[in-house]
Amino acid sequence: MKTVDEQLNLLAQGCESVVTRDELKKKLELKRPLRVKLGCDPTAPDLHLGHSVVLRKLRQFQDLGHKAVLIIGDYTALVGDPTGQNKTRPMLSEADIERNATTYFEQAGKVLDTAPDKLEIRRNSEWLAGMRLVDVLKLMSQMTVARMLERDTFEKRYKADVPIGLHEFLYPLMQGHDSVMIQADIELGGTDQLFNNLVGRDLLRDAGQEPQVVMILPILEGLDGVEKMSKSKGNYIGISDTPKDMFGKTMSIGDELMWKWYALLFGKTPGEIADLKKGHPMEAKKALAHAIVAQYHDAAAADHARGDFDKQFSKKDLADIAESLSVPAGETWIVELVEKTGKFKSRGDIRRLIQQGGVTLDGQKITDDKTRVTVNNGQILKAGKLVVVKLTVA
């Protein structure tokens, strides 16, 4: 059994900030299971590795005997978190939200302990759906417009004369009200959630409860190494991705980003990362990709994904592992041919990839996006680092 100080040091490790560390220590000294809140809005069907940073911290609490309370924000999702948005989010339908929410439990269970005494899952529609107008007015009276405009997202949009919907002001209040309803001791969030989490502290205090401790974790940068990992930006690895996609996408990241991922996804210390840097970066990246696949699938799947990758990019034995793609006989435009793989969001993306020399047909690089080709059975089409298909003529 870890002492309070040992728990404190472990839980604070990797956090950007803890508001406040002294309060966290006092809560740990209560020697009772703490209620540790994490909210996820089902605005998309997939959780990704960015979500896993806070999920791993939540699992640490569980392993120390505390209770994770996962809030599925089926009602906050109707508004959409305005954090980091330069315009009002489109409102999702209830059907879309429900469809996304049903996948969250299974995906979160790949990181969290789902035993009933370790995990409580709630939907915030339980308390938000039944609120009367007088309840909403009371909630809104606990926040001033001046305080809301201190939030950088709203401040930037206001100064740029970009419209802000009044319903967007409700979002942090709804999230804070969740903390009151579940009597949260602690709330976890990324750096972009600090404002929302601090609102929860205020609302708990106003409700006569002890304010929650806020623990802020770093944001995981996506595959591009620039923007935070996000499904809408297309720079993500989904927790439910196939082993092959997980491995291949991880191998596409830059070396500097790799070291950050080691720290955020696996808690590697600066000393451990320094040791990894003594070896070849390609081997370190393969080890990272293997660890990610093993965590969300199993070691056998990770071994197989690494074997496929080595064949594809080291041994160049592409025909053995390429997926089959059936295409019509005759001449076709190279952009349409690549588009048939279903791996690209737009023809503009495909054109840029071709112009950058990222497309080959049977080993011949194609750099003119106006090229037309005649496809033969068994040809290998390679587009970017991850897409390899063997063509069959229908």
C-alpha positions, 0 to 999 in steps of 0.5 A: 500500500502506497503512502499518501506522499507516494500516491501524490507524487505518482498522480502528479507525475506528468501533469501540467498543473494541479489545482491545488497539490495541497488540496489533493494531498488533503483528499488523499489523507481522507483514506476513502475512495475519491471520485475522479471525474473525466468527461467525454463528449460523443461528438465522433464515434472514435476515441483516439490516443489523445484521449488515452493520456487522461484515461491512463491517469484515470487508470492510475487512480483506479489502481490506487483504489479510487473510483473513476466516474466517466461522464458521457456528455450526451447533452453537452455534445448538443452544444459542442465544446467551444474550446479552441474553436474559431466558429460555432460548432454545428449542432449534432443530432440526438441520433448521431450522439447516441450512435457515438456514445454506444462505442465509448464504453467498449473503447474506454475499457481498453484502458480503464478497469471496468469492474463496477467498484472501480468505474461508474459511467453516467450520461449527463442527460440524467440531470441536464435533460430535466432542468426547468428554465428556472434551473437554467437561469439559476445556473447562468446567474453563477457566471458573469459575461466578463468572466466568460469573455476572459476565456481565450477562445471567446476573447479572440472571436469577440475581437475578430467580430466572429459570432458567438452563440449564447448557447456556447456560454452554457457549455462550461456551466453544464460541464461544471454542473456535472461535477456538482451532480456526481460530487466530484473530488477531482476532475481530469482534463487536457490543457485546453480544459482548464477554464471548464474545469475551474468553473466546476470548482466554483459551482461545487463551492457555490453548492456547499461542496468541497471544490474539486481538485483540477488536474491538467495533462498535456495535449498529445500532438497528432501525426503532423506534430503540430496540431493536437490529435483530432479526428476532425483534423485527420491526424489521429490514431483511433483506439479501435484502429486495426493493428496494421493502421496503428503500427503504420501511422505511428511509423509515420511520425517525426522523431521529436514527436516520438519522444513526446509520445513515449513520455505521454503515452507510456510515462517514460522518464527523461532518463529512460528516453535518453537511453532510447536515444542512444539507439537507432531512432528507427528501432525506437519508433518500431518499439513504440509502434509495437507497444501501442498495438500491444496495448490496444490489441495484443502482443501477437497482433503487434508482432504481426503488424511489425512483420507486415511493416518490415516486409512493406518498407524494409524488404520491399516485398509488397505483393505479399501484404498488399490489399487487393483493389478491383478496378475497371479495365481500360485507361484511368486518371491516376487521381481517380485510381488513387481515390478508389483506395478510399484512404484519402479525404479529397482529390486535392490531397491526392493531387498534392501527394502525386506532385510531391512524388508520393505515388508509384505504380509498379515502382514507377513514380508518378508526379504529374497529377494529369497522368492517365494509366492503363491498369494491368492485373497484379500491379502494385499501387503505392500512395503515401507511406501507408497505402499499398494495394494490388490491382485486379482488373474487373 
